[in-house]
Protein backbone atom coordinates (compact mmCIF):
# COMPACT_ATOMS: atom_id res chain seq x y z
CA UNK A 1 0.00 0.00 0.00
CA UNK A 2 2.85 2.28 0.80
CA UNK A 3 4.26 1.64 -2.67
CA UNK A 4 0.89 2.25 -4.35
CA UNK A 5 0.13 5.43 -2.53
CA UNK A 6 2.92 7.36 -4.15
CA UNK A 7 1.82 6.00 -7.47
CA UNK A 8 -1.74 7.02 -6.78
CA UNK A 9 -0.61 10.34 -5.61
CA UNK A 10 1.54 10.69 -8.68
CA UNK A 11 -1.35 9.62 -10.84
CA UNK A 12 -3.73 12.05 -9.26
CA UNK A 13 -1.16 14.77 -9.33
CA UNK A 14 -0.51 14.01 -13.01
CA UNK A 15 -4.16 14.02 -14.06
CA UNK A 16 -5.30 17.04 -12.14
CA UNK A 17 -2.88 19.45 -13.76
CA UNK A 18 -3.88 18.12 -17.17
CA UNK A 19 -7.52 18.99 -16.50
CA UNK A 20 -6.51 22.30 -15.04
CA UNK A 21 -4.36 22.98 -18.08
CA UNK A 22 -7.26 22.13 -20.37
CA UNK A 23 -9.55 24.50 -18.54
CA UNK A 24 -6.89 27.18 -18.55
CA UNK A 25 -6.37 26.92 -22.30
CA UNK A 26 -10.09 26.99 -22.91
CA UNK A 27 -10.46 30.06 -20.74
CA UNK A 28 -7.53 31.70 -22.46
CA UNK A 29 -9.00 30.90 -25.86
CA UNK A 30 -12.37 32.35 -24.84
CA UNK A 31 -10.71 35.46 -23.50
CA UNK A 32 -8.62 35.77 -26.63
CA UNK A 33 -11.65 35.44 -28.90
CA UNK A 34 -13.45 38.09 -26.85
CA UNK A 35 -10.36 40.27 -27.01
CA UNK A 36 -10.03 39.95 -30.77
CA UNK A 37 -13.69 40.73 -31.27
CA UNK A 38 -13.32 43.92 -29.24
CA UNK A 39 -10.17 45.05 -31.00
CA UNK A 40 -7.82 44.36 -28.04
CA UNK A 41 -4.13 43.85 -28.52
CA UNK A 42 -2.64 40.51 -27.49
CA UNK A 43 0.57 38.60 -28.16
CA UNK A 44 1.32 34.98 -29.00
CA UNK A 45 2.94 32.96 -26.24
CA UNK A 46 5.62 30.28 -26.49
CA UNK A 47 3.00 27.54 -26.45
CA UNK A 48 1.27 28.90 -29.52
CA UNK A 49 -1.68 30.48 -27.70
CA UNK A 50 -2.42 34.14 -27.09
CA UNK A 51 -1.59 35.91 -23.85
CA UNK A 52 -2.82 39.27 -22.68
CA UNK A 53 -0.58 42.15 -21.61
CA UNK A 54 0.40 42.29 -17.98
CA UNK A 55 -2.39 43.65 -15.85
CA UNK A 56 -5.06 43.06 -18.48
CA UNK A 57 -6.90 40.56 -16.30
CA UNK A 58 -7.05 43.01 -13.43
CA UNK A 59 -8.10 45.78 -15.82
CA UNK A 60 -10.86 43.55 -17.15
CA UNK A 61 -12.07 42.82 -13.67
CA UNK A 62 -11.93 46.49 -12.74
CA UNK A 63 -13.63 47.38 -16.01
CA UNK A 64 -16.68 45.39 -14.93
CA UNK A 65 -17.04 47.74 -11.98
CA UNK A 66 -16.08 51.07 -13.63
CA UNK A 67 -17.62 52.38 -16.86
CA UNK A 68 -15.07 52.87 -19.68
CA UNK A 69 -13.63 56.32 -20.22
CA UNK A 70 -14.53 57.35 -23.79
CA UNK A 71 -13.18 60.27 -25.77
CA UNK A 72 -12.47 61.15 -29.38
CA UNK A 73 -9.23 61.76 -31.26
CA UNK A 74 -8.79 63.04 -34.81
CA UNK A 75 -7.94 60.29 -37.30
CA UNK A 76 -4.70 62.10 -38.22
CA UNK A 77 -3.10 61.24 -34.86
CA UNK A 78 -4.57 57.79 -34.21
CA UNK A 79 -1.49 56.17 -35.73
CA UNK A 80 0.74 57.88 -33.17
CA UNK A 81 -1.44 56.58 -30.32
CA UNK A 82 -1.36 53.01 -31.64
CA UNK A 83 2.32 53.02 -32.67
CA UNK A 84 4.09 50.74 -35.10
CA UNK A 85 2.55 47.30 -34.86
CA UNK A 86 0.57 48.39 -31.78
CA UNK A 87 3.74 48.99 -29.74
CA UNK A 88 2.68 52.33 -28.26
CA UNK A 89 -0.77 51.26 -27.15
CA UNK A 90 0.67 48.07 -25.58
CA UNK A 91 3.15 50.19 -23.66
CA UNK A 92 0.36 52.44 -22.35
CA UNK A 93 -1.71 49.41 -21.30
CA UNK A 94 1.23 47.82 -19.48
CA UNK A 95 2.28 50.98 -17.64
CA UNK A 96 -1.24 52.02 -16.60
CA UNK A 97 -2.73 48.56 -15.97
CA UNK A 98 -5.66 49.30 -18.30
CA UNK A 99 -7.24 47.90 -21.42
CA UNK A 100 -7.61 50.32 -24.37
CA UNK A 101 -9.91 49.90 -27.34
CA UNK A 102 -9.67 52.08 -30.49
CA UNK A 103 -12.70 52.30 -32.77
CA UNK A 104 -12.03 54.23 -35.96
CA UNK A 105 -14.67 56.60 -37.26
CA UNK A 106 -15.04 59.61 -39.49
CA UNK A 107 -13.75 62.23 -38.83
CA UNK A 108 -12.73 61.06 -35.34
CA UNK A 109 -11.80 57.78 -33.73
CA UNK A 110 -13.33 56.74 -30.41
CA UNK A 111 -10.98 55.54 -27.66
CA UNK A 112 -12.31 53.48 -24.72
CA UNK A 113 -10.18 52.93 -21.62
CA UNK A 114 -11.18 50.04 -19.29
CA UNK A 115 -9.86 49.88 -15.72
CA UNK A 116 -10.23 51.64 -12.42
CA UNK A 117 -10.82 55.36 -12.39
CA UNK A 118 -7.29 56.39 -11.40
CA UNK A 119 -5.68 54.23 -14.08
CA UNK A 120 -8.15 55.52 -16.68
CA UNK A 121 -7.11 59.07 -15.87
CA UNK A 122 -3.43 58.15 -16.03
CA UNK A 123 -3.83 56.41 -19.41
CA UNK A 124 -5.73 59.36 -20.83
CA UNK A 125 -3.00 61.75 -19.67
CA UNK A 126 -0.40 59.65 -21.48
CA UNK A 127 -2.52 59.63 -24.66
CA UNK A 128 -2.97 63.41 -24.39
CA UNK A 129 0.79 63.85 -24.28
CA UNK A 130 1.25 61.60 -27.33
CA UNK A 131 -1.36 63.62 -29.23
CA UNK A 132 0.34 66.91 -28.33
CA UNK A 133 3.73 65.63 -29.48
CA UNK A 134 2.24 64.47 -32.77
CA UNK A 135 0.54 67.84 -33.20
CA UNK A 136 3.95 69.51 -33.13
CA UNK A 137 4.84 67.61 -36.32
CA UNK A 138 1.68 68.90 -38.05
CA UNK A 139 1.99 72.71 -37.70
CA UNK A 140 -1.12 74.76 -38.25
CA UNK A 141 -3.50 71.83 -37.70
CA UNK A 142 -6.01 71.86 -34.86
CA UNK A 143 -6.17 68.57 -32.97
CA UNK A 144 -9.08 68.35 -30.61
CA UNK A 145 -9.89 65.77 -27.90
CA UNK A 146 -13.59 65.75 -27.10
CA UNK A 147 -14.98 63.79 -24.15
CA UNK A 148 -17.93 61.53 -24.89
CA UNK A 149 -18.61 60.85 -21.20
CA UNK A 150 -18.31 64.00 -19.10
CA UNK A 151 -19.57 62.16 -15.99
CA UNK A 152 -16.21 60.42 -15.64
CA UNK A 153 -14.74 63.64 -14.24
CA UNK A 154 -13.71 67.13 -15.20
CA UNK A 155 -10.08 66.13 -14.88
CA UNK A 156 -10.38 63.51 -17.61
CA UNK A 157 -12.36 65.40 -20.26
CA UNK A 158 -10.49 68.20 -21.98
CA UNK A 159 -11.03 70.30 -25.02
CA UNK A 160 -7.82 71.91 -26.17
CA UNK A 161 -6.64 73.92 -29.12
CA UNK A 162 -2.85 73.84 -29.34
CA UNK A 163 -2.46 76.25 -32.22
CA UNK A 164 -2.11 79.99 -31.91
CA UNK A 165 -4.23 82.31 -34.00
CA UNK A 166 -2.36 83.43 -37.11
CA UNK A 167 -3.03 86.73 -38.89
CA UNK A 168 -4.91 86.48 -42.17
CA UNK A 169 -3.03 87.25 -45.38
CA UNK A 170 -4.31 90.32 -47.18
CA UNK A 171 -3.97 89.17 -50.80
CA UNK A 172 -5.59 92.34 -52.17
CA UNK A 173 -2.92 94.46 -50.52
CA UNK A 174 -0.18 92.16 -51.84
CA UNK A 175 -1.50 92.48 -55.41
CA UNK A 176 -1.76 96.26 -55.04
CA UNK A 177 1.84 96.46 -53.78
CA UNK A 178 3.03 94.28 -56.68
CA UNK A 179 1.37 96.57 -59.23
CA UNK A 180 2.92 99.64 -57.58
CA UNK A 181 6.36 98.00 -57.64
CA UNK A 182 6.01 97.07 -61.31
CA UNK A 183 4.98 100.63 -62.27
CA UNK A 184 7.94 102.02 -60.34
CA UNK A 185 10.28 99.55 -62.07
CA UNK A 186 9.39 100.81 -65.57
CA UNK A 187 8.61 104.45 -64.71
CA UNK A 188 11.92 105.92 -65.90
CA UNK A 189 11.70 104.43 -69.43
CA UNK A 190 10.44 106.56 -72.34
CA UNK A 191 7.10 105.62 -73.92
CA UNK A 192 7.01 103.41 -77.01
CA UNK A 193 5.37 104.69 -80.19
CA UNK A 194 4.45 101.59 -82.18
CA UNK A 195 4.81 102.78 -85.75
CA UNK A 196 7.34 102.50 -88.55
CA UNK A 197 10.27 104.88 -88.39
CA UNK A 198 9.10 108.49 -88.45
CA UNK A 199 11.68 111.11 -87.65
CA UNK A 200 10.31 113.49 -85.05
CA UNK A 201 10.37 117.23 -85.55
CA UNK A 202 12.78 117.59 -82.65
CA UNK A 203 15.26 115.16 -84.21
CA UNK A 204 15.06 116.65 -87.69
CA UNK A 205 15.73 120.14 -86.35
CA UNK A 206 18.86 119.14 -84.43
CA UNK A 207 22.08 120.95 -85.30
CA UNK A 208 25.32 119.20 -86.20
CA UNK A 209 26.74 120.02 -82.78
CA UNK A 210 23.78 118.33 -81.11
CA UNK A 211 24.14 115.32 -83.38
CA UNK A 212 27.83 115.03 -82.56
CA UNK A 213 26.97 115.12 -78.86
CA UNK A 214 24.42 112.32 -79.26
CA UNK A 215 25.03 109.46 -76.89
CA UNK A 216 27.42 106.88 -78.35
CA UNK A 217 26.27 103.28 -78.80
CA UNK A 218 28.54 101.92 -76.06
CA UNK A 219 27.02 104.41 -73.62
CA UNK A 220 23.47 103.23 -74.19
CA UNK A 221 21.71 101.01 -71.71
CA UNK A 222 21.19 97.99 -73.94
CA UNK A 223 19.71 96.61 -77.16
CA UNK A 224 16.44 97.76 -78.64
CA UNK A 225 15.55 94.43 -80.25
CA UNK A 226 15.82 90.84 -79.02
CA UNK A 227 15.35 87.66 -81.08
CA UNK A 228 15.11 84.30 -79.25
CA UNK A 229 15.61 81.05 -81.19
CA UNK A 230 15.62 77.42 -80.00
CA UNK A 231 18.86 76.23 -81.65
CA UNK A 232 22.33 77.62 -82.28
CA UNK A 233 22.10 76.91 -85.99
CA UNK A 234 18.92 78.95 -86.31
CA UNK A 235 20.44 81.80 -84.29
CA UNK A 236 23.46 81.93 -86.60
CA UNK A 237 21.18 81.84 -89.64
CA UNK A 238 19.06 84.75 -88.33
CA UNK A 239 22.22 86.72 -87.51
CA UNK A 240 23.54 86.16 -91.04
CA UNK A 241 20.29 87.51 -92.52
CA UNK A 242 20.21 90.42 -90.06
CA UNK A 243 23.74 91.48 -90.99
CA UNK A 244 22.49 92.18 -94.54
CA UNK A 245 20.57 95.19 -93.22
CA UNK A 246 23.03 98.03 -92.75
CA UNK A 247 20.53 100.88 -92.29
CA UNK A 248 21.80 103.46 -89.82
CA UNK A 249 24.83 101.33 -89.01
CA UNK A 250 22.72 98.89 -86.99
CA UNK A 251 24.86 96.44 -85.04
CA UNK A 252 23.71 92.89 -84.26
CA UNK A 253 25.33 90.22 -82.10
CA UNK A 254 24.64 86.48 -81.94
CA UNK A 255 24.75 85.04 -78.42
CA UNK A 256 24.58 81.23 -78.15
CA UNK A 257 25.91 78.35 -76.09
CA UNK A 258 29.06 76.59 -77.20
CA UNK A 259 30.51 79.81 -78.60
CA UNK A 260 33.22 82.09 -77.20
CA UNK A 261 31.54 83.39 -74.04
CA UNK A 262 34.18 86.05 -73.32
CA UNK A 263 34.02 87.31 -76.89
CA UNK A 264 30.22 87.50 -76.74
CA UNK A 265 30.42 89.47 -73.47
CA UNK A 266 32.83 91.94 -75.07
CA UNK A 267 30.56 92.38 -78.11
CA UNK A 268 27.52 93.04 -75.93
CA UNK A 269 29.42 95.43 -73.65
CA UNK A 270 30.56 97.58 -76.60
CA UNK A 271 26.95 98.44 -77.38
CA UNK A 272 24.54 96.65 -79.66
CA UNK A 273 21.19 97.35 -81.31
CA UNK A 274 19.98 93.78 -81.93
CA UNK A 275 20.70 90.60 -79.96
CA UNK A 276 19.95 87.21 -81.55
CA UNK A 277 20.27 84.55 -78.85
CA UNK A 278 19.39 81.12 -77.56
CA UNK A 279 17.60 81.25 -74.18
CA UNK A 280 20.27 79.39 -72.19
CA UNK A 281 23.26 81.62 -72.99
CA UNK A 282 21.26 84.85 -72.82
CA UNK A 283 19.92 83.86 -69.41
CA UNK A 284 23.51 83.23 -68.30
CA UNK A 285 24.64 86.73 -69.37
CA UNK A 286 21.52 88.28 -67.88
CA UNK A 287 21.98 86.62 -64.47
CA UNK A 288 25.60 87.86 -64.36
CA UNK A 289 24.60 91.45 -65.30
CA UNK A 290 26.48 91.46 -68.60
CA UNK A 291 23.41 92.53 -70.56
CA UNK A 292 20.59 94.93 -69.73
CA UNK A 293 17.26 94.08 -71.37
CA UNK A 294 15.18 96.98 -70.00
CA UNK A 295 15.70 98.93 -73.23
CA UNK A 296 14.25 96.17 -75.44
CA UNK A 297 11.13 97.43 -77.21
CA UNK A 298 10.84 94.75 -79.94
CA UNK A 299 10.85 91.06 -79.03
CA UNK A 300 10.77 88.11 -81.45
CA UNK A 301 10.11 84.52 -80.29
CA UNK A 302 11.10 82.37 -83.26
CA UNK A 303 9.83 78.76 -83.24
CA UNK A 304 8.33 79.31 -79.79
CA UNK A 305 6.85 75.81 -79.49
CA UNK A 306 10.27 74.24 -80.13
CA UNK A 307 11.80 76.31 -77.33
CA UNK A 308 9.10 75.03 -74.97
CA UNK A 309 9.61 71.47 -76.18
CA UNK A 310 13.34 71.76 -75.44
CA UNK A 311 12.61 72.87 -71.86
CA UNK A 312 13.51 76.55 -72.21
CA UNK A 313 10.32 77.93 -70.63
CA UNK A 314 11.96 78.82 -67.25
CA UNK A 315 14.74 80.74 -69.03
CA UNK A 316 12.23 82.52 -71.27
CA UNK A 317 10.13 83.56 -68.27
CA UNK A 318 13.21 84.91 -66.47
CA UNK A 319 14.32 86.83 -69.58
CA UNK A 320 10.91 88.40 -70.10
CA UNK A 321 10.78 89.62 -66.50
CA UNK A 322 13.48 92.15 -67.42
CA UNK A 323 11.85 93.24 -70.69
CA UNK A 324 9.42 96.15 -70.42
CA UNK A 325 5.78 95.01 -70.51
CA UNK A 326 4.69 97.54 -73.17
CA UNK A 327 7.03 96.01 -75.75
CA UNK A 328 5.97 94.83 -79.18
CA UNK A 329 6.16 91.04 -79.44
CA UNK A 330 6.28 88.80 -82.50
CA UNK A 331 5.88 85.00 -82.40
CA UNK A 332 6.57 82.84 -85.45
CA UNK A 333 5.90 79.16 -86.09
CA UNK A 334 4.95 76.96 -89.01
CA UNK A 335 2.39 75.15 -86.83
CA UNK A 336 -0.15 76.34 -84.27
CA UNK A 337 -0.19 73.72 -81.50
CA UNK A 338 -1.55 74.17 -77.99
CA UNK A 339 1.88 75.09 -76.58
CA UNK A 340 2.14 78.10 -78.91
CA UNK A 341 -1.41 79.23 -78.11
CA UNK A 342 -0.70 79.01 -74.38
CA UNK A 343 2.53 80.99 -74.77
CA UNK A 344 0.71 83.63 -76.82
CA UNK A 345 -1.91 84.04 -74.11
CA UNK A 346 0.79 84.38 -71.44
CA UNK A 347 3.17 86.85 -73.08
CA UNK A 348 1.14 88.73 -75.70
CA UNK A 349 -1.50 91.40 -75.16
CA UNK A 350 -4.40 91.49 -77.61
CA UNK A 351 -2.44 89.53 -80.24
CA UNK A 352 -3.25 89.73 -83.94
CA UNK A 353 -2.84 86.46 -85.86
CA UNK A 354 -1.30 86.61 -89.33
CA UNK A 355 -1.27 83.29 -91.17
CA UNK A 356 -0.67 82.05 -94.70
CA UNK A 357 -3.04 79.36 -95.93
CA UNK A 358 -4.79 77.77 -92.96
CA UNK A 359 -4.28 77.30 -89.24
CA UNK A 360 -4.94 73.57 -89.65
CA UNK A 361 -1.93 71.30 -89.46
CA UNK A 362 -0.92 70.77 -93.08
CA UNK A 363 2.32 70.01 -94.89
CA UNK A 364 3.62 72.16 -97.73
CA UNK A 365 1.86 71.36 -101.00
CA UNK A 366 5.05 71.51 -103.10
CA UNK A 367 6.42 68.32 -101.52
CA UNK A 368 5.46 64.82 -102.64
CA UNK A 369 5.15 62.59 -99.56
CA UNK A 370 5.94 58.88 -99.88
CA UNK A 371 5.20 56.44 -97.05
CA UNK A 372 6.94 53.05 -96.78
CA UNK A 373 5.60 50.45 -94.31
CA UNK A 374 8.53 48.31 -93.17
CA UNK A 375 10.22 46.73 -90.12
CA UNK A 376 13.05 47.94 -87.91
CA UNK A 377 15.37 45.32 -89.40
CA UNK A 378 14.78 46.46 -92.99
CA UNK A 379 15.17 50.21 -92.42
CA UNK A 380 18.95 50.15 -92.92
CA UNK A 381 18.53 48.39 -96.27
CA UNK A 382 15.99 50.99 -97.45
CA UNK A 383 18.22 53.97 -96.64
CA UNK A 384 21.31 52.41 -98.22
CA UNK A 385 19.44 51.62 -101.42
CA UNK A 386 18.10 55.17 -101.62
CA UNK A 387 21.46 56.86 -101.02
CA UNK A 388 23.29 54.65 -103.50
CA UNK A 389 20.76 55.56 -106.21
CA UNK A 390 20.90 59.34 -105.67
CA UNK A 391 21.61 61.51 -108.69
CA UNK A 392 24.54 64.00 -108.62
CA UNK A 393 22.11 66.93 -108.21
CA UNK A 394 20.20 65.47 -105.27
CA UNK A 395 20.69 66.78 -101.73
CA UNK A 396 19.02 65.03 -98.78
CA UNK A 397 18.53 65.43 -95.03
CA UNK A 398 18.10 62.12 -93.20
CA UNK A 399 16.22 62.64 -89.92
CA UNK A 400 16.73 60.18 -87.06
CA UNK A 401 15.27 60.09 -83.56
CA UNK A 402 18.41 59.77 -81.42
CA UNK A 403 21.97 61.08 -81.44
CA UNK A 404 23.41 57.57 -81.20
CA UNK A 405 21.48 56.50 -84.30
CA UNK A 406 22.92 59.48 -86.18
CA UNK A 407 26.48 58.48 -85.24
CA UNK A 408 25.99 54.79 -86.04
CA UNK A 409 24.28 55.44 -89.36
CA UNK A 410 26.86 58.00 -90.51
CA UNK A 411 29.75 55.71 -89.52
CA UNK A 412 28.19 52.80 -91.40
CA UNK A 413 27.71 54.90 -94.55
CA UNK A 414 31.26 56.27 -94.42
CA UNK A 415 32.57 52.70 -94.25
CA UNK A 416 30.60 52.08 -97.44
CA UNK A 417 32.44 55.04 -99.04
CA UNK A 418 29.37 57.32 -98.94
CA UNK A 419 30.28 60.89 -97.98
CA UNK A 420 27.98 62.17 -95.20
CA UNK A 421 27.90 64.71 -92.36
CA UNK A 422 26.05 64.38 -89.04
CA UNK A 423 24.42 67.13 -86.99
CA UNK A 424 23.21 66.64 -83.41
CA UNK A 425 23.56 68.13 -79.94
CA UNK A 426 26.46 65.96 -78.74
CA UNK A 427 28.88 67.33 -81.35
CA UNK A 428 31.18 70.25 -80.63
CA UNK A 429 29.86 73.59 -81.81
CA UNK A 430 32.73 74.02 -84.29
CA UNK A 431 31.97 70.58 -85.77
CA UNK A 432 28.26 71.43 -86.03
CA UNK A 433 29.00 74.67 -87.85
CA UNK A 434 31.47 72.94 -90.18
CA UNK A 435 29.00 70.14 -91.00
CA UNK A 436 26.24 72.63 -91.81
CA UNK A 437 28.59 74.75 -93.90
CA UNK A 438 29.74 71.71 -95.92
CA UNK A 439 26.11 70.75 -96.52
CA UNK A 440 25.07 74.26 -97.59
CA UNK A 441 28.01 74.70 -99.99
CA UNK A 442 27.50 71.27 -101.55
CA UNK A 443 30.76 69.65 -100.40
CA UNK A 444 28.54 67.01 -98.82
CA UNK A 445 25.11 66.14 -100.24
CA UNK A 446 23.90 63.96 -97.34
CA UNK A 447 23.23 65.31 -93.85
CA UNK A 448 22.14 62.94 -91.06
CA UNK A 449 20.52 64.97 -88.30
CA UNK A 450 18.22 64.87 -85.32
CA UNK A 451 15.29 67.30 -84.99
CA UNK A 452 17.93 69.94 -84.29
CA UNK A 453 17.76 70.65 -88.04
CA UNK A 454 13.98 70.44 -88.42
CA UNK A 455 13.19 74.04 -87.43
CA UNK A 456 14.00 77.11 -89.50
CA UNK A 457 16.98 75.62 -91.34
CA UNK A 458 17.05 77.30 -94.75
CA UNK A 459 19.05 75.40 -97.37
CA UNK A 460 17.47 76.33 -100.67
CA UNK A 461 18.55 73.34 -102.81
CA UNK A 462 17.44 70.39 -100.64
CA UNK A 463 15.64 67.94 -102.92
CA UNK A 464 14.74 65.14 -100.48
CA UNK A 465 13.84 64.68 -96.83
CA UNK A 466 14.25 61.12 -95.56
CA UNK A 467 12.51 60.30 -92.26
CA UNK A 468 14.50 57.28 -91.12
CA UNK A 469 12.72 57.46 -87.74
CA UNK A 470 9.28 58.97 -87.35
CA UNK A 471 9.29 62.04 -85.05
CA UNK A 472 7.70 62.17 -81.61
CA UNK A 473 4.68 64.16 -82.78
CA UNK A 474 2.94 65.03 -86.02
CA UNK A 475 3.89 68.74 -85.79
CA UNK A 476 7.56 67.81 -86.00
CA UNK A 477 6.79 65.75 -89.12
CA UNK A 478 5.35 68.85 -90.80
CA UNK A 479 8.45 70.85 -89.91
CA UNK A 480 10.74 68.13 -91.26
CA UNK A 481 8.90 67.95 -94.57
CA UNK A 482 9.14 71.73 -94.82
CA UNK A 483 12.93 71.57 -95.19
CA UNK A 484 12.43 70.85 -98.90
CA UNK A 485 10.17 72.42 -101.52
CA UNK A 486 11.09 75.94 -100.36
CA UNK A 487 10.90 79.24 -102.27
CA UNK A 488 8.77 77.88 -105.11
CA UNK A 489 10.81 74.70 -105.61
CA UNK A 490 9.46 71.16 -105.44
CA UNK A 491 10.74 68.37 -103.26
CA UNK A 492 10.11 64.84 -102.05
CA UNK A 493 9.88 63.28 -98.61
CA UNK A 494 10.24 59.58 -97.82
CA UNK A 495 9.06 58.28 -94.45
CA UNK A 496 9.68 54.82 -92.99
CA UNK A 497 6.82 53.59 -90.78
CA UNK A 498 7.04 50.52 -88.52
CA UNK A 499 4.50 48.94 -86.19
CA UNK A 500 5.99 50.99 -83.34
CA UNK A 501 4.60 54.11 -85.04
CA UNK A 502 0.98 52.93 -85.33
CA UNK A 503 -0.26 55.51 -82.78
CA UNK A 504 0.40 58.34 -85.29
CA UNK A 505 -1.10 56.55 -88.28
CA UNK A 506 -4.45 58.37 -88.10
CA UNK A 507 -2.84 61.81 -87.80
CA UNK A 508 -0.48 61.04 -90.66
CA UNK A 509 -3.42 60.02 -92.86
CA UNK A 510 -5.06 63.39 -92.14
CA UNK A 511 -1.89 65.23 -93.19
CA UNK A 512 -1.66 63.22 -96.41
CA UNK A 513 -5.33 63.81 -97.23
CA UNK A 514 -5.04 67.59 -96.79
CA UNK A 515 -2.03 67.65 -99.14
CA UNK A 516 -3.78 65.38 -101.71
CA UNK A 517 -1.13 62.66 -101.35
CA UNK A 518 -1.43 58.93 -101.94
CA UNK A 519 -2.30 56.94 -98.80
CA UNK A 520 -0.98 53.34 -98.62
CA UNK A 521 -3.54 50.70 -97.78
CA UNK A 522 -1.22 49.28 -95.11
CA UNK A 523 -1.27 52.64 -93.31
CA UNK A 524 -5.08 52.65 -93.24
CA UNK A 525 -5.13 49.12 -91.81
CA UNK A 526 -2.55 50.11 -89.21
CA UNK A 527 -4.74 53.03 -88.08
CA UNK A 528 -7.79 50.76 -87.82
CA UNK A 529 -5.89 48.20 -85.75
CA UNK A 530 -4.66 50.91 -83.40
CA UNK A 531 -8.20 52.24 -82.90
CA UNK A 532 -9.50 48.73 -82.19
CA UNK A 533 -6.72 48.05 -79.70
CA UNK A 534 -7.29 51.41 -77.99
CA UNK A 535 -11.03 50.74 -77.70
CA UNK A 536 -10.35 47.29 -76.26
CA UNK A 537 -8.06 48.71 -73.59
CA UNK A 538 -10.61 51.37 -72.65
CA UNK A 539 -13.27 48.69 -72.22
CA UNK A 540 -10.94 46.59 -70.06
CA UNK A 541 -10.22 49.62 -67.94
CA UNK A 542 -13.94 50.33 -67.44
CA UNK A 543 -14.77 46.78 -66.33
CA UNK A 544 -11.75 46.70 -64.04
CA UNK A 545 -9.82 43.91 -65.74
CA UNK A 546 -6.03 44.04 -65.80
CA UNK A 547 -4.86 45.16 -69.25
CA UNK A 548 -3.48 42.40 -71.40
CA UNK A 549 -0.19 42.39 -73.24
CA UNK A 550 -0.04 44.52 -76.41
CA UNK A 551 -1.32 42.42 -79.25
CA UNK A 552 1.00 41.92 -82.21
CA UNK A 553 -0.70 42.47 -85.53
CA UNK A 554 2.32 41.85 -87.78
Order of alpha helices (4+ residues) and beta strands (2+ residues): alpha-beta-beta-alpha-beta-alpha-alpha-beta-beta-alpha-beta-alpha-alpha-alpha-beta-alpha-beta-alpha-beta-alpha-beta-alpha-alpha-beta-alpha-beta-alpha-beta-alpha-beta-alpha-beta-beta-alpha-beta-alpha-alpha
